[in-house]
Amino acid sequence: MNHLATSTEPDQGSFFKQPRAVWAVAFACVIAFMGIGLVDPILKDIAAQLQATPSQVSLMFTSYMAIMGVAMLVTGVISSRIGAKRTLISGLVLIIVFAALAGSSNTVGQIVGFRAGWGLGNALFVATALSTIVTAASGSTARAIILFEAALGIGIASGPLVGGLLGEQSWRAPFFGVSCLMVIALVATSVFLPSTPPTGRRTSLLDPFRALRYPALLLTGLTAIFYNIGFFTILAAGPFALPDASIIDIGWIFFGWGLLLAFTSVFVAPLVQRLIGTVPSVITMLVLFMLDLAMIAVFTEHTPFVIAGIVLSGAFIGINNTLITEIVMGAAPVERPVASAAYSFLRFCGGAVGPYVALKLGENVGPHAPFWFGACAVLVGVVILTAGRKVVSGAHAPSTHSVAEAEAELVGDLA
């Protein structure tokens, strides 16, 4: 077959019996999401060797996330004109080039600039990858979301470990490592993903903004801004709250964080959803994440508490990622890529702001300040979603094949 199967087909066979195209894109997703946590273990080393402050180093997150957020607005426009496969390949090529250039840099400013190009490539790839997996996977949308979140979790988990192992040799090595791995992902995507010519309506630059006119999607996106401030505060400020930890120590700590994120996103999120519902689950996890950040803020000078808080936050982030993704997919009567672009634009704005402000507060106020800032931001997200829970719940109509049911299939296949 030279076309993608649609997710509206009935579920058949094992959860793991997916077309090769799905596994190729999922593998590329793993490598793409490595880029989020890859720099964590080497942040302090880059700051020391290139004589930069923590807030200056944090701009590697800011440029990456800011460009990703803005670029998300044009991914649908590009994909609807050149097709999903060409968009994915274009994103992969950009990541390969700019990751290698970042590894060749001699100043923090150069790394920040090349991370921006990397973010552009990631935007083209990630936004298109989700809709491609949803379209190509055998079974339901919920099943496809589980697969995507699993790839996301594995990538985020392995990123810090790869960064730590390679970073012990040189802070440049993790960048070159991702570039090489992306070459493999590029080949796999090129070979296994069938040709996907443009189909349907050509989207415009205004479509994501029009989608935000739907209150449920807007409220979810606004919640995500503040949630992601907390998320990226953990990533950026966490290493600097571990002054005695080596590069590989930080790599292992964030590897534990990422493993918990991956496990909970696939196995725990559906259980929590089935017990108390989707929106109440998200609100609960946001409250727990806020309390976790507050605990780190109180005990910043006690390394065991900081490590425990960092690792534990992976559970709350993992559950939220899966359930919020499902909410977004049904929050507005628009095409999935348009809804994803609108939501991603807002959430990556939070990811861009969080690291720089958090570490600037750490420099000017004290080591506790970044985590208090993250906790307060997540609290704002709790207030927004709690106030709008009826609107969001009303718009999110659970599918006949929910995430909980997809998770039950996965557990059965693993047994």
RAKAFEN-V443946 format. One record per residue. N is the residue number from 1. PHI is phi in whole degrees, 0 to 359 (NA if undefined). OMEGA is omega in degrees with one decimal (* if undefined). D_FIRST is the distance of its C-alpha to the first C-alpha in Angstrom with 1 decimal. Layout:
N:PHI:OMEGA:D_FIRST
N:PHI:OMEGA:D_FIRST
This chain:
1:NA:-179.0:0.0
2:247:176.5:3.8
3:219:-176.5:5.7
4:272:175.0:8.0
5:289:-179.3:9.0
6:268:-177.7:12.6
7:283:178.7:15.6
8:274:178.7:17.1
9:290:179.1:15.2
10:294:179.7:17.7
11:291:179.9:18.4
12:219:172.0:17.3
13:73:-177.0:18.3
14:290:175.5:19.9
15:303:-174.7:20.3
16:272:178.8:19.2
17:275:-178.3:15.9
18:244:175.0:13.7
19:301:179.7:10.5
20:301:178.9:11.8
21:300:-179.8:11.5
22:296:-179.2:14.0
23:292:177.7:16.3
24:296:179.8:16.3
25:292:178.8:17.4
26:298:177.4:19.7
27:299:178.7:21.3
28:297:176.6:21.9
29:298:178.8:23.4
30:303:-178.5:25.8
31:292:-179.6:27.1
32:298:-178.2:27.4
33:283:171.1:29.4
34:302:-175.7:31.6
35:298:-178.7:33.2
36:292:-176.2:34.8
37:260:-175.9:37.0
38:304:-173.4:37.1
39:276:-177.0:40.3
40:307:-176.2:42.2
41:294:-174.8:43.9
42:256:-179.6:44.9
43:302:-177.9:46.3
44:295:-178.9:49.9
45:292:176.9:49.7
46:298:-180.0:48.4
47:299:-178.3:51.2
48:290:-174.1:53.8
49:284:-179.3:52.8
50:256:174.8:52.2
51:53:-179.6:55.1
52:237:176.4:53.3
53:277:176.9:54.0
54:304:-179.2:51.6
55:292:176.3:50.9
56:294:178.1:50.2
57:294:-179.0:47.7
58:297:178.5:46.1
59:296:173.5:45.1
60:296:173.1:42.2
61:286:-174.1:40.7
62:299:-178.5:42.0
63:294:179.7:40.5
64:300:-175.6:37.2
65:285:-179.2:36.9
66:296:179.5:38.6
67:293:175.8:36.2
68:301:-178.1:33.2
69:298:179.8:34.6
70:293:-178.3:35.3
71:294:178.6:32.1
72:302:-179.1:30.2
73:290:-176.8:31.5
74:251:-178.1:29.6
75:298:179.6:26.3
76:294:178.3:25.0
77:299:-178.7:26.5
78:291:-176.7:24.8
79:298:-178.4:21.4
80:288:-179.7:21.5
81:255:-177.4:22.4
82:245:179.6:20.4
83:93:-175.1:17.3
84:296:-175.4:16.7
85:297:-180.0:15.6
86:295:178.0:18.7
87:293:178.0:20.9
88:300:-178.2:20.0
89:295:177.7:20.7
90:299:178.0:23.8
91:297:179.9:25.1
92:297:179.1:24.6
93:298:179.5:26.5
94:298:179.1:29.3
95:297:179.5:29.7
96:303:-175.8:29.9
97:293:-173.0:32.5
98:283:173.6:34.6
99:295:178.1:34.7
100:294:178.4:36.1
101:296:177.5:38.5
102:298:177.5:39.7
103:293:-179.4:40.4
104:268:-173.4:42.5
105:288:177.9:44.6
106:241:178.2:48.3
107:221:176.8:49.0
108:297:178.8:47.7
109:301:177.7:47.4
110:294:178.9:45.0
111:299:179.2:42.9
112:302:179.7:42.9
113:295:-179.2:41.8
114:287:174.1:38.9
115:295:176.1:37.8
116:296:176.4:37.5
117:297:175.9:35.0
118:299:179.0:33.2
119:297:176.4:33.1
120:298:177.8:31.6
121:298:179.2:28.7
122:297:179.5:28.4
123:298:179.1:28.4
124:300:-176.6:25.5
125:283:-169.7:23.5
126:296:-178.0:24.6
127:299:-179.8:24.4
128:285:-178.4:20.8
129:297:-179.3:19.8
130:299:-179.2:21.0
131:293:178.4:19.1
132:293:178.3:15.9
133:295:178.7:16.3
134:300:-178.1:17.4
135:284:-171.4:14.3
136:272:-174.5:11.7
137:292:174.2:13.8
138:282:-179.5:13.6
139:106:-169.7:16.8
140:269:173.7:19.5
141:299:179.7:20.7
142:300:178.4:23.5
143:298:-179.7:21.4
144:296:179.3:19.6
145:297:177.1:23.1
146:300:179.3:24.4
147:298:-179.6:21.8
148:297:-179.4:22.7
149:294:176.0:26.4
150:295:177.5:26.2
151:297:177.5:24.8
152:301:-177.4:27.5
153:296:178.7:30.2
154:297:178.8:29.4
155:297:179.9:29.5
156:295:-179.9:32.7
157:292:-175.0:34.2
158:282:-179.0:33.6
159:306:179.7:34.6
160:297:-179.7:38.3
161:292:176.2:38.4
162:300:178.3:36.7
163:298:179.6:39.1
164:290:-178.7:42.0
165:295:179.5:41.3
166:285:-178.1:40.7
167:294:176.0:43.3
168:294:177.5:46.0
169:278:179.3:45.7
170:191:177.7:45.6
171:294:178.9:44.6
172:283:-172.0:42.5
173:301:179.5:40.4
174:300:179.3:38.1
175:295:178.4:37.0
176:294:178.9:36.2
177:298:178.0:34.5
178:297:179.5:32.0
179:301:179.6:31.4
180:293:179.0:30.6
181:297:179.3:28.3
182:292:174.7:26.4
183:297:177.0:25.8
184:297:178.9:23.9
185:297:178.9:21.9
186:297:179.8:21.3
187:297:-178.9:19.9
188:297:179.8:17.7
189:294:-179.3:16.3
190:297:-175.1:16.0
191:278:-169.4:14.1
192:266:-180.0:11.8
193:277:-179.8:11.1
194:297:175.9:8.5
195:300:-178.7:10.5
196:235:179.1:11.9
197:294:178.9:14.3
198:304:177.6:17.2
199:226:175.6:16.9
200:72:-174.9:19.7
201:283:172.8:23.4
202:284:-179.0:24.7
203:277:-179.7:26.8
204:243:179.6:30.3
205:296:-177.6:32.5
206:276:-175.2:34.5
207:302:178.3:31.7
208:299:178.6:32.2
209:290:175.5:35.9
210:297:179.8:35.5
211:298:-179.4:33.5
212:288:173.3:36.5
213:288:177.2:38.5
214:279:-171.3:37.1
215:305:-177.0:39.7
216:297:179.4:37.5
217:291:179.2:35.2
218:297:-179.7:38.4
219:296:177.8:40.2
220:295:178.5:37.4
221:295:178.4:37.2
222:296:175.5:40.9
223:301:-177.4:41.0
224:294:177.0:38.4
225:304:-174.3:40.7
226:282:174.7:43.5
227:298:-178.3:41.4
228:286:170.6:39.9
229:299:177.0:43.4
230:294:179.8:44.2
231:304:-174.8:41.0
232:277:169.2:41.6
233:294:176.4:45.3
234:300:-176.8:44.5
235:294:-174.2:42.4
236:276:-174.9:44.9
237:273:-178.0:48.3
238:306:-179.0:47.5
239:301:-178.4:48.0
240:284:175.2:51.3
241:273:178.5:52.6
242:238:-171.2:52.4
243:296:-177.1:54.9
244:263:-177.0:55.5
245:276:177.1:51.9
246:278:179.3:50.5
247:302:-177.6:47.2
248:290:175.9:45.7
249:300:179.6:47.4
250:296:177.4:45.8
251:301:-179.8:42.4
252:291:179.1:42.8
253:299:-179.1:44.1
254:285:171.2:41.2
255:294:175.2:38.8
256:300:176.1:40.4
257:302:-177.9:39.9
258:291:177.0:36.2
259:297:178.7:35.7
260:295:176.5:37.4
261:300:-178.6:35.3
262:295:-177.8:32.1
263:297:-176.6:33.4
264:290:-179.5:34.7
265:294:-177.6:31.7
266:267:-170.9:29.5
267:257:-172.7:32.1
268:272:-178.1:35.2
269:307:179.9:34.0
270:295:178.7:32.5
271:294:178.7:35.7
272:296:178.7:37.9
273:301:-178.0:35.8
274:292:-177.0:36.2
275:284:-172.2:40.0
276:233:178.9:41.1
277:98:-172.7:38.3
278:291:-176.0:36.2
279:295:175.0:38.7
280:301:178.1:41.7
281:296:-179.7:39.7
282:297:179.7:39.1
283:299:179.6:42.8
284:299:-179.6:44.0
285:294:177.0:42.0
286:296:178.4:43.3
287:297:179.7:46.8
288:295:177.6:46.4
289:295:177.8:45.0
290:300:179.3:48.0
291:295:177.3:50.4
292:297:177.5:48.8
293:297:178.5:49.3
294:295:177.3:52.8
295:297:177.4:53.5
296:297:-179.8:52.5
297:298:-178.8:54.8
298:290:-173.3:57.7
299:248:-176.9:57.3
300:301:-176.5:56.1
301:273:179.7:58.8
302:247:-172.2:57.9
303:305:-179.6:55.0
304:302:179.1:54.0
305:291:179.2:53.5
306:296:179.9:51.5
307:298:180.0:49.2
308:298:-179.6:48.8
309:294:178.7:48.2
310:298:-177.2:45.5
311:296:-177.9:43.6
312:297:-179.4:44.1
313:300:178.2:42.8
314:301:179.8:39.3
315:295:-177.6:39.2
316:292:179.5:40.0
317:292:-179.2:37.6
318:298:179.2:34.7
319:297:179.7:35.3
320:300:-176.4:35.8
321:302:-178.6:32.6
322:294:-173.7:30.3
323:287:177.9:32.3
324:292:177.3:32.9
325:300:179.0:29.2
326:295:178.4:28.6
327:300:-177.3:31.5
328:299:-178.0:30.3
329:298:-179.7:26.9
330:236:-173.7:28.9
331:278:-178.1:32.1
332:212:-179.7:31.6
333:281:179.0:29.8
334:229:177.9:27.9
335:300:-178.0:24.4
336:303:179.1:23.7
337:299:179.3:23.7
338:291:178.5:27.0
339:297:179.3:28.5
340:298:-179.7:27.5
341:295:-179.3:29.0
342:296:-179.9:32.2
343:295:-177.4:32.7
344:296:176.8:31.9
345:304:-178.3:34.4
346:290:-175.7:37.1
347:292:-179.9:36.5
348:286:170.5:36.4
349:299:176.1:39.7
350:295:178.4:41.2
351:296:179.0:39.7
352:283:-175.4:41.3
353:283:-171.0:44.7
354:307:-174.2:45.1
355:300:-175.8:45.5
356:293:-178.7:48.0
357:296:-178.5:50.2
358:300:-177.2:50.2
359:284:173.0:51.3
360:295:175.5:53.7
361:296:177.9:55.4
362:298:179.5:55.5
363:288:-171.2:57.4
364:262:-176.7:59.8
365:248:-179.1:60.3
366:159:-175.1:59.6
367:294:-180.0:57.0
368:282:-169.8:56.7
369:301:-178.9:55.8
370:303:-175.5:52.1
371:280:171.3:51.3
372:295:176.9:53.6
373:299:179.0:51.8
374:298:-179.7:48.4
375:296:179.4:49.8
376:295:178.4:51.3
377:297:179.8:48.0
378:296:176.3:46.1
379:301:176.9:49.0
380:299:176.7:48.4
381:299:177.8:44.7
382:299:-178.9:46.0
383:298:-178.7:48.4
384:298:-176.3:45.8
385:289:177.6:43.3
386:296:179.5:46.1
387:295:-177.5:47.6
388:256:-172.5:44.3
389:298:-179.6:42.9
390:292:178.8:43.2
391:294:-178.4:41.3
392:293:179.6:38.5
393:297:-179.5:38.4
394:293:-179.0:38.4
395:281:-177.5:35.4
396:273:177.1:33.4
397:265:-177.7:32.3
398:304:179.3:30.8
399:288:178.9:27.4
400:293:177.3:27.3
401:236:-170.5:25.5
402:281:175.0:27.7
403:299:179.4:27.8
404:299:179.4:30.4
405:291:177.5:28.1
406:297:178.5:25.3
407:295:178.8:28.0
408:298:176.5:29.2
409:297:-178.1:25.8
410:297:178.6:25.8
411:298:178.5:29.4
412:297:-180.0:28.6
413:291:-179.2:25.8
414:282:-175.7:28.3
415:294:*:31.1
